[in-house]
Structure formats: C-alpha cells, structure tokens
Amino acid sequence: MATRYRPHISLVGLIYIIIGLFIAWDRGYIDASLIRRLGSALLAVFLWFLILLGVDLHITA
C-alpha cells in the first residue's frame, strides 16, 4: 500500500512566518504596492485565458 506524502507546516513554523511578514511590513519591505502587483501577477497566472480575451487583471487602489 502506497502512502502519500503530505507536506505540512507546524504551528511554530506558521507563527515564525507570520511574525516575519509583520516585521517585513513594519520595516517597509512589503507595502500595498507590492501586494497589488503580486495579486495581479497571481490573477494573470491562474486566469491567463481572460487576458487573451482582453480582460485587464491589474488591481488598482
């Protein structure tokens, strides 16, 4: 019987990442502009067929 490998993150790892995101936001490494650009990029990757139809997926404030 084959077992499936499911990667998981521990609670400590999740807290570490959340604190790191907060510190990066507080120190100016992450800002609203970066989040908008990342969001637009992710939409473009997952909804690429809409781009071919002429839909603008840029997130604006």
C-alpha distance matrix in Angstrom:
0.0 3.8 6.5 9.8 12.9 15.7 19.1 21.4 25.0 26.5 29.6 31.7 30.5 31.4 34.8 35.4 34.9 37.1 39.9 39.7 40.2 43.1 44.8 44.4 45.9 48.7 49.6 49.8 46.8 45.3 47.7 47.9 48.6 45.4 43.3 45.1 44.5 40.8 40.5 42.3 40.1 36.9 38.5 39.5 36.0 34.3 37.3 38.6 39.5 42.0 43.7 44.2 45.9 48.3 46.9 47.7 44.8 46.8 46.8 50.3 51.8
3.8 0.0 3.8 6.5 9.6 12.6 15.9 18.5 22.1 24.0 27.2 29.2 27.7 28.6 32.1 32.5 31.9 34.2 36.9 36.6 37.0 40.0 41.6 41.1 42.7 45.5 46.3 46.4 43.4 41.9 44.4 44.6 45.2 41.9 40.0 41.7 41.0 37.3 37.2 39.0 36.7 33.5 35.2 36.2 32.7 31.1 34.2 35.4 36.5 39.1 40.6 41.1 43.0 45.2 43.9 44.6 41.6 43.5 43.5 47.1 48.6
6.5 3.8 0.0 3.8 6.5 9.4 12.6 15.0 18.6 20.3 23.5 25.5 24.2 25.0 28.5 29.0 28.5 30.7 33.4 33.2 33.7 36.6 38.3 37.9 39.5 42.2 43.1 43.4 40.4 39.0 41.5 41.8 42.6 39.3 37.3 39.3 38.7 35.0 34.9 36.9 34.8 31.5 33.4 34.7 31.2 29.7 32.9 34.4 35.7 38.0 39.5 40.4 42.2 44.2 42.6 43.1 39.9 41.6 41.4 44.9 46.2
9.8 6.5 3.8 0.0 3.8 6.2 9.6 12.3 16.0 18.2 21.4 23.5 21.8 22.3 25.9 26.5 25.6 27.8 30.6 30.3 30.6 33.6 35.3 34.8 36.2 39.1 40.0 40.1 37.1 35.5 38.0 38.2 38.9 35.7 33.7 35.6 35.0 31.2 31.1 33.2 31.0 27.8 29.7 31.0 27.6 26.0 29.3 30.8 32.3 34.5 35.9 36.9 38.8 40.7 39.0 39.4 36.2 37.8 37.6 41.1 42.4
12.9 9.6 6.5 3.8 0.0 3.8 6.3 9.4 12.9 15.3 18.7 20.4 18.5 19.4 23.0 23.2 22.3 24.8 27.5 27.0 27.5 30.5 32.1 31.6 33.2 36.0 36.8 36.9 34.0 32.6 35.2 35.7 36.4 33.1 31.3 33.4 32.8 29.0 29.2 31.4 29.2 26.1 28.4 29.7 26.3 25.1 28.7 30.1 32.0 34.1 35.1 36.4 38.4 40.0 38.3 38.3 35.0 36.3 36.0 39.4 40.6
15.7 12.6 9.4 6.2 3.8 0.0 3.8 6.3 10.0 12.6 15.8 17.8 15.9 16.2 19.9 20.4 19.4 21.6 24.5 24.3 24.5 27.4 29.2 28.8 30.2 33.0 34.0 34.2 31.4 29.8 32.2 32.6 33.6 30.4 28.3 30.5 30.2 26.4 26.4 28.8 26.9 23.6 25.9 27.5 24.4 23.1 26.6 28.3 30.3 32.1 33.2 34.8 36.7 38.1 36.0 35.9 32.5 33.7 33.1 36.4 37.4
19.1 15.9 12.6 9.6 6.3 3.8 0.0 3.8 7.0 10.0 13.4 14.9 12.6 13.2 16.9 17.0 16.0 18.5 21.2 20.8 21.2 24.2 25.8 25.4 27.0 29.7 30.6 30.9 28.0 26.6 29.3 30.0 31.0 27.7 25.8 28.3 27.9 24.1 24.5 27.1 25.1 22.2 24.8 26.4 23.4 22.5 26.2 27.8 30.2 31.8 32.6 34.5 36.4 37.5 35.4 34.9 31.3 32.1 31.4 34.6 35.5
21.4 18.5 15.0 12.3 9.4 6.3 3.8 0.0 3.7 6.6 9.7 11.6 9.7 10.1 13.7 14.3 13.7 15.8 18.5 18.6 19.1 21.8 23.5 23.6 25.0 27.5 28.7 29.3 26.7 25.3 27.9 28.7 30.1 26.9 24.9 27.6 27.6 23.9 24.2 27.2 25.5 22.5 25.1 27.2 24.5 23.5 27.1 29.1 31.6 32.8 33.6 35.8 37.5 38.4 35.9 35.2 31.5 32.1 31.0 33.9 34.4
25.0 22.1 18.6 16.0 12.9 10.0 7.0 3.7 0.0 3.8 6.6 8.1 6.0 6.6 10.0 10.6 10.3 12.4 14.9 15.2 16.0 18.5 20.1 20.5 22.1 24.3 25.5 26.4 24.0 22.7 25.5 26.5 28.2 25.1 23.2 26.2 26.4 22.8 23.3 26.6 25.2 22.4 25.2 27.5 25.1 24.4 27.9 29.9 32.7 33.5 34.2 36.6 38.4 38.8 36.2 35.1 31.4 31.5 30.1 32.7 32.9
26.5 24.0 20.3 18.2 15.3 12.6 10.0 6.6 3.8 0.0 3.8 5.3 5.1 6.3 8.7 9.8 10.8 12.5 14.3 15.3 16.7 18.6 20.1 21.1 22.7 24.4 25.8 27.2 25.2 24.1 26.8 28.1 30.1 27.1 25.2 28.4 29.0 25.5 26.0 29.4 28.2 25.6 28.3 30.7 28.5 27.8 31.2 33.4 36.1 36.8 37.5 40.0 41.7 42.0 39.3 38.1 34.3 34.2 32.5 34.9 34.7
29.6 27.2 23.5 21.4 18.7 15.8 13.4 9.7 6.6 3.8 0.0 3.8 5.4 5.1 6.2 8.5 9.9 10.6 12.3 14.1 15.4 16.6 18.4 19.9 21.1 22.5 24.3 25.9 24.3 23.1 25.6 26.8 29.2 26.6 24.5 27.8 28.8 25.5 25.8 29.4 28.7 26.1 28.6 31.4 29.6 28.8 32.0 34.4 37.1 37.4 38.1 40.9 42.3 42.4 39.5 38.1 34.2 34.0 31.9 34.0 33.4
31.7 29.2 25.5 23.5 20.4 17.8 14.9 11.6 8.1 5.3 3.8 0.0 3.8 5.5 5.2 6.1 8.7 9.9 10.6 12.2 14.3 15.4 16.5 18.2 20.0 21.0 22.4 24.3 22.8 22.2 25.0 26.7 29.0 26.2 24.6 28.2 29.0 25.8 26.6 30.2 29.3 27.1 30.0 32.5 30.7 30.3 33.6 35.7 38.7 39.0 39.4 42.3 43.9 43.8 40.9 39.2 35.4 34.8 32.8 34.7 34.0
30.5 27.7 24.2 21.8 18.5 15.9 12.6 9.7 6.0 5.1 5.4 3.8 0.0 3.8 5.5 5.0 6.3 8.7 10.0 10.5 12.4 14.4 15.4 16.4 18.4 19.9 21.0 22.6 20.5 19.9 22.9 24.6 26.5 23.5 22.1 25.6 26.0 22.7 23.8 27.2 26.1 24.0 27.0 29.2 27.3 27.2 30.6 32.5 35.6 36.0 36.2 39.0 40.8 40.7 38.0 36.3 32.6 32.0 30.2 32.3 32.0
31.4 28.6 25.0 22.3 19.4 16.2 13.2 10.1 6.6 6.3 5.1 5.5 3.8 0.0 3.8 5.4 5.2 6.2 8.7 9.8 10.6 12.4 14.3 15.3 16.6 18.4 20.0 21.2 19.5 18.2 20.8 22.1 24.3 21.6 19.6 23.1 23.9 20.7 21.3 24.9 24.1 21.9 24.6 27.2 25.6 25.2 28.3 30.6 33.5 33.7 34.1 37.0 38.5 38.4 35.5 33.8 30.0 29.5 27.5 29.5 29.0
34.8 32.1 28.5 25.9 23.0 19.9 16.9 13.7 10.0 8.7 6.2 5.2 5.5 3.8 0.0 3.8 5.4 5.1 6.1 8.5 9.9 10.6 12.2 14.1 15.3 16.4 18.3 20.0 18.8 17.8 20.3 21.9 24.4 22.0 20.3 23.9 25.0 22.2 22.9 26.5 26.1 24.2 26.8 29.5 28.2 28.0 31.0 33.2 36.3 36.2 36.4 39.5 40.9 40.5 37.5 35.6 31.8 30.9 28.6 30.2 29.2
35.4 32.5 29.0 26.5 23.2 20.4 17.0 14.3 10.6 9.8 8.5 6.1 5.0 5.4 3.8 0.0 3.8 5.6 5.3 6.1 8.7 10.0 10.6 12.2 14.3 15.3 16.5 18.3 16.8 16.4 19.4 21.6 23.7 21.0 19.9 23.6 24.3 21.5 22.8 26.3 25.5 23.9 27.0 29.3 27.9 28.1 31.2 33.1 36.4 36.4 36.3 39.4 41.1 40.5 37.7 35.6 31.9 30.8 28.7 30.3 29.5
34.9 31.9 28.5 25.6 22.3 19.4 16.0 13.7 10.3 10.8 9.9 8.7 6.3 5.2 5.4 3.8 0.0 3.8 5.5 5.0 6.1 8.6 9.9 10.4 12.2 14.1 15.3 16.4 14.5 13.6 16.6 18.5 20.5 17.6 16.4 20.1 20.6 17.7 19.0 22.5 21.7 20.1 23.2 25.5 24.2 24.5 27.5 29.4 32.7 32.7 32.5 35.6 37.3 36.7 33.9 31.8 28.1 27.0 25.1 26.8 26.3
37.1 34.2 30.7 27.8 24.8 21.6 18.5 15.8 12.4 12.5 10.6 9.9 8.7 6.2 5.1 5.6 3.8 0.0 3.8 5.4 5.1 6.3 8.7 9.9 10.6 12.3 14.3 15.5 14.3 12.9 15.3 16.8 19.4 17.1 15.4 19.0 20.3 17.7 18.5 22.2 22.0 20.4 23.1 25.7 24.9 24.9 27.7 29.8 33.0 32.6 32.6 35.9 37.2 36.5 33.4 31.2 27.5 26.3 23.9 25.4 24.4
39.9 36.9 33.4 30.6 27.5 24.5 21.2 18.5 14.9 14.3 12.3 10.6 10.0 8.7 6.1 5.3 5.5 3.8 0.0 3.8 5.4 5.1 6.2 8.6 9.8 10.4 12.2 14.2 13.5 13.0 15.5 17.7 20.3 18.2 17.2 20.9 22.1 19.8 21.1 24.6 24.4 23.3 26.1 28.5 27.8 28.2 30.9 32.8 36.1 35.6 35.4 38.7 40.1 39.2 36.2 33.7 30.1 28.5 26.1 27.1 25.9
39.7 36.6 33.2 30.3 27.0 24.3 20.8 18.6 15.2 15.3 14.1 12.2 10.5 9.8 8.5 6.1 5.0 5.4 3.8 0.0 3.8 5.4 5.2 6.1 8.5 9.8 10.5 12.2 10.7 10.7 13.9 16.5 18.5 16.0 15.5 19.3 19.9 17.7 19.5 22.8 22.3 21.5 24.6 26.6 25.8 26.6 29.4 31.0 34.5 34.2 33.6 36.8 38.5 37.5 34.7 32.2 28.6 26.9 24.8 26.0 25.1
40.2 37.0 33.7 30.6 27.5 24.5 21.2 19.1 16.0 16.7 15.4 14.3 12.4 10.6 9.9 8.7 6.1 5.1 5.4 3.8 0.0 3.8 5.5 5.1 6.1 8.5 10.0 10.6 9.2 8.0 10.8 13.0 15.2 12.8 11.9 15.8 16.7 14.6 16.1 19.5 19.3 18.6 21.4 23.6 23.2 23.9 26.5 28.2 31.6 31.0 30.4 33.8 35.3 34.2 31.3 28.7 25.2 23.4 21.2 22.3 21.4
43.1 40.0 36.6 33.6 30.5 27.4 24.2 21.8 18.5 18.6 16.6 15.4 14.4 12.4 10.6 10.0 8.6 6.3 5.1 5.4 3.8 0.0 3.8 5.5 5.1 6.0 8.6 10.0 10.0 8.9 10.9 13.1 15.9 14.3 13.5 17.1 18.6 17.0 18.2 21.6 21.9 21.4 23.8 26.3 26.2 26.8 29.0 30.9 34.2 33.3 32.8 36.3 37.6 36.2 33.2 30.4 27.0 25.0 22.4 22.9 21.4
44.8 41.6 38.3 35.3 32.1 29.2 25.8 23.5 20.1 20.1 18.4 16.5 15.4 14.3 12.2 10.6 9.9 8.7 6.2 5.2 5.5 3.8 0.0 3.8 5.4 5.0 6.1 8.6 8.6 9.1 11.6 14.6 16.9 15.2 15.3 18.9 19.9 18.6 20.4 23.5 23.5 23.3 26.1 28.1 28.0 29.0 31.4 32.9 36.3 35.6 34.7 38.2 39.7 38.1 35.3 32.4 29.1 26.8 24.5 24.9 23.4
44.4 41.1 37.9 34.8 31.6 28.8 25.4 23.6 20.5 21.1 19.9 18.2 16.4 15.3 14.1 12.2 10.4 9.9 8.6 6.1 5.1 5.5 3.8 0.0 3.8 5.5 5.2 6.2 5.0 5.8 8.9 12.2 13.9 11.9 12.5 16.1 16.6 15.4 17.7 20.5 20.3 20.5 23.4 25.1 25.0 26.4 28.7 29.9 33.5 32.7 31.6 35.0 36.7 35.1 32.4 29.4 26.2 23.9 21.8 22.3 21.2
45.9 42.7 39.5 36.2 33.2 30.2 27.0 25.0 22.1 22.7 21.1 20.0 18.4 16.6 15.3 14.3 12.2 10.6 9.8 8.5 6.1 5.1 5.4 3.8 0.0 3.8 5.5 5.3 5.8 4.6 6.3 9.2 11.6 10.4 10.6 13.9 15.2 14.5 16.2 19.1 19.6 19.9 22.2 24.2 24.7 25.8 27.7 29.2 32.6 31.4 30.4 34.0 35.3 33.5 30.7 27.6 24.4 21.9 19.4 19.6 18.1
48.7 45.5 42.2 39.1 36.0 33.0 29.7 27.5 24.3 24.4 22.5 21.0 19.9 18.4 16.4 15.3 14.1 12.3 10.4 9.8 8.5 6.0 5.0 5.5 3.8 0.0 3.8 5.6 7.7 7.9 8.9 11.9 14.3 13.7 14.1 17.2 18.7 18.3 19.9 22.6 23.3 23.6 25.9 27.9 28.5 29.6 31.4 32.9 36.3 35.0 34.0 37.6 38.8 36.9 34.0 30.9 27.8 25.2 22.5 22.2 20.3
49.6 46.3 43.1 40.0 36.8 34.0 30.6 28.7 25.5 25.8 24.3 22.4 21.0 20.0 18.3 16.5 15.3 14.3 12.2 10.5 10.0 8.6 6.1 5.2 5.5 3.8 0.0 3.8 5.8 7.8 9.4 13.0 14.6 13.7 15.0 18.1 18.8 18.6 20.8 23.2 23.5 24.3 26.8 28.4 28.8 30.4 32.3 33.4 36.9 35.8 34.4 37.9 39.4 37.4 34.8 31.5 28.6 25.8 23.6 23.3 21.6
49.8 46.4 43.4 40.1 36.9 34.2 30.9 29.3 26.4 27.2 25.9 24.3 22.6 21.2 20.0 18.3 16.4 15.5 14.2 12.2 10.6 10.0 8.6 6.2 5.3 5.6 3.8 0.0 3.8 5.4 6.3 9.9 11.0 10.4 12.2 14.9 15.5 15.8 18.1 20.2 20.6 21.8 24.1 25.5 26.2 28.0 29.6 30.5 34.0 32.8 31.2 34.7 36.2 34.0 31.5 28.1 25.4 22.4 20.3 19.9 18.4
46.8 43.4 40.4 37.1 34.0 31.4 28.0 26.7 24.0 25.2 24.3 22.8 20.5 19.5 18.8 16.8 14.5 14.3 13.5 10.7 9.2 10.0 8.6 5.0 5.8 7.7 5.8 3.8 0.0 3.8 6.6 10.3 10.8 8.9 11.0 14.0 13.9 13.6 16.4 18.5 18.3 19.4 22.1 23.2 23.6 25.5 27.5 28.2 31.8 31.0 29.3 32.7 34.4 32.5 30.2 26.9 24.1 21.3 19.7 19.9 19.1
45.3 41.9 39.0 35.5 32.6 29.8 26.6 25.3 22.7 24.1 23.1 22.2 19.9 18.2 17.8 16.4 13.6 12.9 13.0 10.7 8.0 8.9 9.1 5.8 4.6 7.9 7.8 5.4 3.8 0.0 3.8 7.1 8.2 6.2 7.4 10.7 11.2 10.8 13.1 15.5 15.7 16.5 19.0 20.5 21.1 22.7 24.5 25.6 29.1 28.0 26.7 30.1 31.7 29.8 27.2 24.0 21.0 18.4 16.4 16.8 16.0
47.7 44.4 41.5 38.0 35.2 32.2 29.3 27.9 25.5 26.8 25.6 25.0 22.9 20.8 20.3 19.4 16.6 15.3 15.5 13.9 10.8 10.9 11.6 8.9 6.3 8.9 9.4 6.3 6.6 3.8 0.0 3.8 5.5 5.4 6.5 8.9 10.2 10.8 12.5 14.5 15.6 16.7 18.6 20.2 21.4 22.9 24.1 25.3 28.6 27.1 25.7 29.3 30.5 28.3 25.6 22.3 19.5 16.5 14.2 13.9 12.7
47.9 44.6 41.8 38.2 35.7 32.6 30.0 28.7 26.5 28.1 26.8 26.7 24.6 22.1 21.9 21.6 18.5 16.8 17.7 16.5 13.0 13.1 14.6 12.2 9.2 11.9 13.0 9.9 10.3 7.1 3.8 0.0 3.8 5.5 5.1 6.2 8.7 9.8 10.4 12.3 14.2 15.3 16.4 18.3 20.0 21.1 21.9 23.3 26.3 24.5 23.3 27.0 27.8 25.6 22.7 19.3 16.6 13.7 10.9 10.4 9.0
48.6 45.2 42.6 38.9 36.4 33.6 31.0 30.1 28.2 30.1 29.2 29.0 26.5 24.3 24.4 23.7 20.5 19.4 20.3 18.5 15.2 15.9 16.9 13.9 11.6 14.3 14.6 11.0 10.8 8.2 5.5 3.8 0.0 3.8 5.5 5.1 6.2 8.6 9.8 10.6 12.3 14.3 15.4 16.5 18.4 20.2 20.7 21.5 24.7 22.9 21.2 24.8 25.8 23.4 20.8 17.3 14.9 11.6 9.7 9.2 8.9
45.4 41.9 39.3 35.7 33.1 30.4 27.7 26.9 25.1 27.1 26.6 26.2 23.5 21.6 22.0 21.0 17.6 17.1 18.2 16.0 12.8 14.3 15.2 11.9 10.4 13.7 13.7 10.4 8.9 6.2 5.4 5.5 3.8 0.0 3.8 5.5 5.1 6.1 8.5 9.8 10.5 12.2 14.1 15.2 16.4 18.4 19.6 20.3 23.7 22.4 20.8 24.3 25.8 23.7 21.3 18.0 15.2 12.4 11.0 11.7 12.0
43.3 40.0 37.3 33.7 31.3 28.3 25.8 24.9 23.2 25.2 24.5 24.6 22.1 19.6 20.3 19.9 16.4 15.4 17.2 15.5 11.9 13.5 15.3 12.5 10.6 14.1 15.0 12.2 11.0 7.4 6.5 5.1 5.5 3.8 0.0 3.8 5.5 5.1 6.0 8.5 9.8 10.4 12.1 14.1 15.3 16.5 17.7 19.1 22.4 21.0 19.9 23.6 24.7 23.0 20.1 17.1 13.9 11.6 9.5 10.8 11.0
45.1 41.7 39.3 35.6 33.4 30.5 28.3 27.6 26.2 28.4 27.8 28.2 25.6 23.1 23.9 23.6 20.1 19.0 20.9 19.3 15.8 17.1 18.9 16.1 13.9 17.2 18.1 14.9 14.0 10.7 8.9 6.2 5.1 5.5 3.8 0.0 3.8 5.5 5.0 6.1 8.6 9.9 10.5 12.2 14.3 15.5 15.9 17.2 20.2 18.3 17.2 20.9 21.8 19.7 16.8 13.7 10.7 8.0 5.8 7.2 8.2
44.5 41.0 38.7 35.0 32.8 30.2 27.9 27.6 26.4 29.0 28.8 29.0 26.0 23.9 25.0 24.3 20.6 20.3 22.1 19.9 16.7 18.6 19.9 16.6 15.2 18.7 18.8 15.5 13.9 11.2 10.2 8.7 6.2 5.1 5.5 3.8 0.0 3.8 5.4 5.1 6.1 8.6 9.9 10.5 12.3 14.4 15.0 15.5 18.8 17.5 15.7 19.2 20.7 18.7 16.3 13.1 10.3 7.7 7.3 9.2 11.0
40.8 37.3 35.0 31.2 29.0 26.4 24.1 23.9 22.8 25.5 25.5 25.8 22.7 20.7 22.2 21.5 17.7 17.7 19.8 17.7 14.6 17.0 18.6 15.4 14.5 18.3 18.6 15.8 13.6 10.8 10.8 9.8 8.6 6.1 5.1 5.5 3.8 0.0 3.8 5.4 5.0 6.2 8.6 9.8 10.6 12.4 13.9 14.8 18.3 17.5 16.2 19.6 21.3 19.9 17.4 14.8 11.4 9.9 9.3 11.9 13.6
40.5 37.2 34.9 31.1 29.2 26.4 24.5 24.2 23.3 26.0 25.8 26.6 23.8 21.3 22.9 22.8 19.0 18.5 21.1 19.5 16.1 18.2 20.4 17.7 16.2 19.9 20.8 18.1 16.4 13.1 12.5 10.4 9.8 8.5 6.0 5.0 5.4 3.8 0.0 3.8 5.4 5.2 6.2 8.5 9.9 10.7 11.7 13.4 16.5 15.2 14.6 18.2 19.3 18.1 15.2 12.8 9.1 8.2 7.1 10.3 12.0
42.3 39.0 36.9 33.2 31.4 28.8 27.1 27.2 26.6 29.4 29.4 30.2 27.2 24.9 26.5 26.3 22.5 22.2 24.6 22.8 19.5 21.6 23.5 20.5 19.1 22.6 23.2 20.2 18.5 15.5 14.5 12.3 10.6 9.8 8.5 6.1 5.1 5.4 3.8 0.0 3.8 5.5 5.1 6.1 8.7 10.1 10.2 11.1 14.2 12.6 11.4 15.1 16.3 14.7 12.0 9.4 6.0 5.1 5.7 9.1 11.9
40.1 36.7 34.8 31.0 29.2 26.9 25.1 25.5 25.2 28.2 28.7 29.3 26.1 24.1 26.1 25.5 21.7 22.0 24.4 22.3 19.3 21.9 23.5 20.3 19.6 23.3 23.5 20.6 18.3 15.7 15.6 14.2 12.3 10.5 9.8 8.6 6.1 5.0 5.4 3.8 0.0 3.8 5.5 5.0 6.2 8.8 9.8 10.0 13.6 13.1 11.5 14.7 16.7 15.6 13.6 11.5 8.4 8.2 9.4 12.7 15.4
36.9 33.5 31.5 27.8 26.1 23.6 22.2 22.5 22.4 25.6 26.1 27.1 24.0 21.9 24.2 23.9 20.1 20.4 23.3 21.5 18.6 21.4 23.3 20.5 19.9 23.6 24.3 21.8 19.4 16.5 16.7 15.3 14.3 12.2 10.4 9.9 8.6 6.2 5.2 5.5 3.8 0.0 3.8 5.4 5.1 6.2 8.3 9.6 13.0 12.9 12.4 15.5 17.2 16.8 14.5 13.1 9.6 10.3 10.8 14.4 16.8
38.5 35.2 33.4 29.7 28.4 25.9 24.8 25.1 25.2 28.3 28.6 30.0 27.0 24.6 26.8 27.0 23.2 23.1 26.1 24.6 21.4 23.8 26.1 23.4 22.2 25.9 26.8 24.1 22.1 19.0 18.6 16.4 15.4 14.1 12.1 10.5 9.9 8.6 6.2 5.1 5.5 3.8 0.0 3.8 5.5 5.3 5.6 7.6 10.5 9.6 9.7 13.0 14.1 13.8 11.1 10.1 6.6 8.4 9.3 13.0 15.8
39.5 36.2 34.7 31.0 29.7 27.5 26.4 27.2 27.5 30.7 31.4 32.5 29.2 27.2 29.5 29.3 25.5 25.7 28.5 26.6 23.6 26.3 28.1 25.1 24.2 27.9 28.4 25.5 23.2 20.5 20.2 18.3 16.5 15.2 14.1 12.2 10.5 9.8 8.5 6.1 5.0 5.4 3.8 0.0 3.8 5.6 5.3 5.1 8.6 8.2 7.1 10.2 12.1 11.7 9.9 9.1 6.5 8.5 10.7 14.2 17.5
36.0 32.7 31.2 27.6 26.3 24.4 23.4 24.5 25.1 28.5 29.6 30.7 27.3 25.6 28.2 27.9 24.2 24.9 27.8 25.8 23.2 26.2 28.0 25.0 24.7 28.5 28.8 26.2 23.6 21.1 21.4 20.0 18.4 16.4 15.3 14.3 12.3 10.6 9.9 8.7 6.2 5.1 5.5 3.8 0.0 3.8 5.8 5.5 9.1 10.2 9.6 11.8 14.2 14.6 13.2 12.8 10.2 12.1 13.9 17.5 20.5
34.3 31.1 29.7 26.0 25.1 23.1 22.5 23.5 24.4 27.8 28.8 30.3 27.2 25.2 28.0 28.1 24.5 24.9 28.2 26.6 23.9 26.8 29.0 26.4 25.8 29.6 30.4 28.0 25.5 22.7 22.9 21.1 20.2 18.4 16.5 15.5 14.4 12.4 10.7 10.1 8.8 6.2 5.3 5.6 3.8 0.0 3.8 5.8 8.4 9.4 10.2 12.4 14.0 15.0 13.2 13.5 10.8 13.3 14.5 18.3 21.1
37.3 34.2 32.9 29.3 28.7 26.6 26.2 27.1 27.9 31.2 32.0 33.6 30.6 28.3 31.0 31.2 27.5 27.7 30.9 29.4 26.5 29.0 31.4 28.7 27.7 31.4 32.3 29.6 27.5 24.5 24.1 21.9 20.7 19.6 17.7 15.9 15.0 13.9 11.7 10.2 9.8 8.3 5.6 5.3 5.8 3.8 0.0 3.8 5.5 5.7 7.2 9.4 10.5 11.6 9.7 10.7 8.6 11.9 13.6 17.2 20.3
38.6 35.4 34.4 30.8 30.1 28.3 27.8 29.1 29.9 33.4 34.4 35.7 32.5 30.6 33.2 33.1 29.4 29.8 32.8 31.0 28.2 30.9 32.9 29.9 29.2 32.9 33.4 30.5 28.2 25.6 25.3 23.3 21.5 20.3 19.1 17.2 15.5 14.8 13.4 11.1 10.0 9.6 7.6 5.1 5.5 5.8 3.8 0.0 3.8 5.4 5.2 6.7 9.0 10.1 9.4 10.5 9.3 12.3 14.9 18.3 21.7
39.5 36.5 35.7 32.3 32.0 30.3 30.2 31.6 32.7 36.1 37.1 38.7 35.6 33.5 36.3 36.4 32.7 33.0 36.1 34.5 31.6 34.2 36.3 33.5 32.6 36.3 36.9 34.0 31.8 29.1 28.6 26.3 24.7 23.7 22.4 20.2 18.8 18.3 16.5 14.2 13.6 13.0 10.5 8.6 9.1 8.4 5.5 3.8 0.0 3.8 5.4 5.1 6.6 9.0 9.0 11.3 11.1 14.5 17.1 20.4 23.8
42.0 39.1 38.0 34.5 34.1 32.1 31.8 32.8 33.5 36.8 37.4 39.0 36.0 33.7 36.2 36.4 32.7 32.6 35.6 34.2 31.0 33.3 35.6 32.7 31.4 35.0 35.8 32.8 31.0 28.0 27.1 24.5 22.9 22.4 21.0 18.3 17.5 17.5 15.2 12.6 13.1 12.9 9.6 8.2 10.2 9.4 5.7 5.4 3.8 0.0 3.8 5.3 5.0 6.5 5.4 8.1 8.3 12.0 14.5 17.5 20.9
43.7 40.6 39.5 35.9 35.1 33.2 32.6 33.6 34.2 37.5 38.1 39.4 36.2 34.1 36.4 36.3 32.5 32.6 35.4 33.6 30.4 32.8 34.7 31.6 30.4 34.0 34.4 31.2 29.3 26.7 25.7 23.3 21.2 20.8 19.9 17.2 15.7 16.2 14.6 11.4 11.5 12.4 9.7 7.1 9.6 10.2 7.2 5.2 5.4 3.8 0.0 3.8 5.3 5.1 5.0 6.5 7.3 10.4 13.5 16.3 20.0
44.2 41.1 40.4 36.9 36.4 34.8 34.5 35.8 36.6 40.0 40.9 42.3 39.0 37.0 39.5 39.4 35.6 35.9 38.7 36.8 33.8 36.3 38.2 35.0 34.0 37.6 37.9 34.7 32.7 30.1 29.3 27.0 24.8 24.3 23.6 20.9 19.2 19.6 18.2 15.1 14.7 15.5 13.0 10.2 11.8 12.4 9.4 6.7 5.1 5.3 3.8 0.0 3.8 5.4 7.4 9.7 11.1 14.1 17.3 20.0 23.7
45.9 43.0 42.2 38.8 38.4 36.7 36.4 37.5 38.4 41.7 42.3 43.9 40.8 38.5 40.9 41.1 37.3 37.2 40.1 38.5 35.3 37.6 39.7 36.7 35.3 38.8 39.4 36.2 34.4 31.7 30.5 27.8 25.8 25.8 24.7 21.8 20.7 21.3 19.3 16.3 16.7 17.2 14.1 12.1 14.2 14.0 10.5 9.0 6.6 5.0 5.3 3.8 0.0 3.8 5.8 9.2 11.2 14.4 17.4 19.8 23.3
48.3 45.2 44.2 40.7 40.0 38.1 37.5 38.4 38.8 42.0 42.4 43.8 40.7 38.4 40.5 40.5 36.7 36.5 39.2 37.5 34.2 36.2 38.1 35.1 33.5 36.9 37.4 34.0 32.5 29.8 28.3 25.6 23.4 23.7 23.0 19.7 18.7 19.9 18.1 14.7 15.6 16.8 13.8 11.7 14.6 15.0 11.6 10.1 9.0 6.5 5.1 5.4 3.8 0.0 3.8 6.4 9.3 11.9 15.1 17.0 20.6
46.9 43.9 42.6 39.0 38.3 36.0 35.4 35.9 36.2 39.3 39.5 40.9 38.0 35.5 37.5 37.7 33.9 33.4 36.2 34.7 31.3 33.2 35.3 32.4 30.7 34.0 34.8 31.5 30.2 27.2 25.6 22.7 20.8 21.3 20.1 16.8 16.3 17.4 15.2 12.0 13.6 14.5 11.1 9.9 13.2 13.2 9.7 9.4 9.0 5.4 5.0 7.4 5.8 3.8 0.0 3.8 6.2 9.2 11.9 14.1 17.6
47.7 44.6 43.1 39.4 38.3 35.9 34.9 35.2 35.1 38.1 38.1 39.2 36.3 33.8 35.6 35.6 31.8 31.2 33.7 32.2 28.7 30.4 32.4 29.4 27.6 30.9 31.5 28.1 26.9 24.0 22.3 19.3 17.3 18.0 17.1 13.7 13.1 14.8 12.8 9.4 11.5 13.1 10.1 9.1 12.8 13.5 10.7 10.5 11.3 8.1 6.5 9.7 9.2 6.4 3.8 0.0 3.8 5.7 8.7 10.6 14.3
44.8 41.6 39.9 36.2 35.0 32.5 31.3 31.5 31.4 34.3 34.2 35.4 32.6 30.0 31.8 31.9 28.1 27.5 30.1 28.6 25.2 27.0 29.1 26.2 24.4 27.8 28.6 25.4 24.1 21.0 19.5 16.6 14.9 15.2 13.9 10.7 10.3 11.4 9.1 6.0 8.4 9.6 6.6 6.5 10.2 10.8 8.6 9.3 11.1 8.3 7.3 11.1 11.2 9.3 6.2 3.8 0.0 3.8 6.3 9.3 12.8
46.8 43.5 41.6 37.8 36.3 33.7 32.1 32.1 31.5 34.2 34.0 34.8 32.0 29.5 30.9 30.8 27.0 26.3 28.5 26.9 23.4 25.0 26.8 23.9 21.9 25.2 25.8 22.4 21.3 18.4 16.5 13.7 11.6 12.4 11.6 8.0 7.7 9.9 8.2 5.1 8.2 10.3 8.4 8.5 12.1 13.3 11.9 12.3 14.5 12.0 10.4 14.1 14.4 11.9 9.2 5.7 3.8 0.0 3.8 6.3 9.9
46.8 43.5 41.4 37.6 36.0 33.1 31.4 31.0 30.1 32.5 31.9 32.8 30.2 27.5 28.6 28.7 25.1 23.9 26.1 24.8 21.2 22.4 24.5 21.8 19.4 22.5 23.6 20.3 19.7 16.4 14.2 10.9 9.7 11.0 9.5 5.8 7.3 9.3 7.1 5.7 9.4 10.8 9.3 10.7 13.9 14.5 13.6 14.9 17.1 14.5 13.5 17.3 17.4 15.1 11.9 8.7 6.3 3.8 0.0 3.8 6.9
50.3 47.1 44.9 41.1 39.4 36.4 34.6 33.9 32.7 34.9 34.0 34.7 32.3 29.5 30.2 30.3 26.8 25.4 27.1 26.0 22.3 22.9 24.9 22.3 19.6 22.2 23.3 19.9 19.9 16.8 13.9 10.4 9.2 11.7 10.8 7.2 9.2 11.9 10.3 9.1 12.7 14.4 13.0 14.2 17.5 18.3 17.2 18.3 20.4 17.5 16.3 20.0 19.8 17.0 14.1 10.6 9.3 6.3 3.8 0.0 3.8
51.8 48.6 46.2 42.4 40.6 37.4 35.5 34.4 32.9 34.7 33.4 34.0 32.0 29.0 29.2 29.5 26.3 24.4 25.9 25.1 21.4 21.4 23.4 21.2 18.1 20.3 21.6 18.4 19.1 16.0 12.7 9.0 8.9 12.0 11.0 8.2 11.0 13.6 12.0 11.9 15.4 16.8 15.8 17.5 20.5 21.1 20.3 21.7 23.8 20.9 20.0 23.7 23.3 20.6 17.6 14.3 12.8 9.9 6.9 3.8 0.0
